[in-house]
Amino acid sequence: MSAGRPRAPAGLGRAGASLWRETVDAYDLRVDERAVLENACRVADTLARLDAALVDAPLTVAGSMGQQREHPLLSESRMQRALLGRLLAQLRLPDADDLGDLRARERSVHARRAAQSRWAQAHGSA
């Protein structure tokens, strides 16, 4: 694969493509992490479809015996949200604040190494 951002998997909807783009723009993911992210993106698309279907749907429906029960899409939406949370947690991505701190530490380490190299060259050390 060429350098740069990995291409979004085919068939993602708006929600999944947005999640993919925002994640790969912020993080360098391994192949296994990209597979988990793809699953999360597909779940995000499913959630978007469920949310759209629930916009005008009643919260309750008649059950098999005529009793009122929650709309089945509410339960499915809840399960998909839990799955999305587990998939994203599986990626173990640092928070944006932590990522900024990590990049600052990396810059500090690089700057320190460069300074040490310059000092060694100036003073005849290896």
C-alpha positions as CSV (number, residue, x, y, z in Angstrom):
1,M,0.0,0.0,0.0
2,S,1.2,3.5,-0.7
3,A,2.2,5.8,2.0
4,G,-0.6,8.0,3.5
5,R,-4.0,7.3,4.7
6,P,-5.5,3.8,4.1
7,R,-8.4,3.8,1.7
8,A,-11.8,3.4,3.2
9,P,-13.4,-0.1,2.7
10,A,-15.9,-0.3,-0.1
11,G,-19.6,-0.1,0.7
12,L,-19.3,2.2,3.8
13,G,-22.2,4.6,4.3
14,R,-21.8,8.2,5.5
15,A,-21.5,7.4,9.2
16,G,-19.0,4.6,8.6
17,A,-16.9,6.6,6.1
18,S,-16.8,9.5,8.5
19,L,-15.6,7.3,11.4
20,W,-13.0,5.7,9.1
21,R,-11.7,9.0,7.8
22,E,-11.5,10.7,11.3
23,T,-9.8,7.7,12.8
24,V,-7.1,7.1,10.1
25,D,-6.4,10.8,9.9
26,A,-5.6,10.8,13.6
27,Y,-3.9,7.4,14.1
28,D,-1.5,5.1,12.3
29,L,-3.3,1.7,12.6
30,R,-1.9,-1.8,12.1
31,V,-3.7,-4.2,9.7
32,D,-5.5,-5.9,12.5
33,E,-6.6,-2.6,14.0
34,R,-7.9,-1.6,10.6
35,A,-10.0,-4.8,10.4
36,V,-11.6,-3.9,13.8
37,L,-12.1,-0.3,12.6
38,E,-13.9,-1.6,9.5
39,N,-16.2,-3.6,11.6
40,A,-16.9,-0.5,13.8
41,C,-17.6,1.5,10.7
42,R,-20.1,-1.0,9.5
43,V,-21.8,-1.0,12.9
44,A,-21.9,2.8,12.7
45,D,-23.7,2.6,9.4
46,T,-26.2,0.1,10.8
47,L,-26.8,2.4,13.7
48,A,-27.4,5.3,11.3
49,R,-30.0,3.2,9.4
50,L,-31.7,2.2,12.7
51,D,-31.8,5.8,13.9
52,A,-33.4,6.8,10.6
53,A,-36.0,4.1,10.9
54,L,-36.8,5.1,14.4
55,V,-37.3,8.8,13.7
56,D,-41.1,8.5,13.1
57,A,-41.6,5.1,14.7
58,P,-43.5,4.7,17.9
59,L,-41.6,3.7,21.0
60,T,-43.9,0.9,21.7
61,V,-45.7,-1.7,19.5
62,A,-48.3,-4.3,20.1
63,G,-46.8,-7.7,21.2
64,S,-48.1,-11.1,20.2
65,M,-50.8,-11.0,22.8
66,G,-51.7,-7.4,22.2
67,Q,-49.6,-6.1,25.1
68,Q,-47.5,-3.0,24.7
69,R,-43.8,-3.7,24.3
70,E,-40.8,-1.6,23.2
71,H,-40.2,-1.3,19.5
72,P,-37.8,-4.1,18.5
73,L,-35.5,-1.6,16.7
74,L,-34.9,0.1,20.1
75,S,-33.4,-3.1,21.4
76,E,-31.4,-3.7,18.3
77,S,-30.1,-0.1,18.4
78,R,-29.0,-0.6,22.0
79,M,-27.2,-3.8,21.1
80,Q,-25.4,-2.2,18.1
81,R,-24.3,0.8,20.3
82,A,-22.9,-1.6,22.8
83,L,-21.1,-3.5,20.0
84,L,-19.7,-0.3,18.6
85,G,-18.4,0.7,22.1
86,R,-16.7,-2.7,22.5
87,L,-15.1,-2.5,19.0
88,L,-13.8,1.0,19.6
89,A,-12.5,0.0,23.0
90,Q,-10.7,-2.9,21.4
91,L,-8.7,-0.4,19.3
92,R,-7.3,1.1,22.6
93,L,-6.8,4.4,20.9
94,P,-5.4,7.2,23.1
95,D,-7.6,10.2,23.8
96,A,-7.0,13.2,21.7
97,D,-5.4,15.0,24.6
98,D,-3.2,12.0,25.3
99,L,-2.2,11.9,21.6
100,G,-1.1,15.5,21.7
101,D,1.0,14.7,24.8
102,L,2.5,11.7,23.1
103,R,3.4,13.7,20.0
104,A,4.9,16.4,22.2
105,R,7.0,13.8,24.1
106,E,8.1,12.3,20.7
107,R,9.2,15.8,19.6
108,S,11.1,16.2,22.9
109,V,12.9,12.9,22.5
110,H,13.9,13.8,18.9
111,A,15.0,17.2,19.9
112,R,17.1,15.8,22.8
113,R,18.7,13.2,20.5
114,A,19.6,15.9,17.9
115,A,21.1,18.1,20.6
116,Q,23.1,15.2,22.0
117,S,24.4,14.4,18.5
118,R,25.4,18.0,17.9
119,W,27.1,18.2,21.2
120,A,29.0,14.9,20.5
121,Q,30.1,16.2,17.1
122,A,31.2,19.5,18.5
123,H,33.2,17.9,21.3
124,G,34.7,15.1,19.3
125,S,32.8,12.3,20.9
126,A,31.5,9.3,19.0
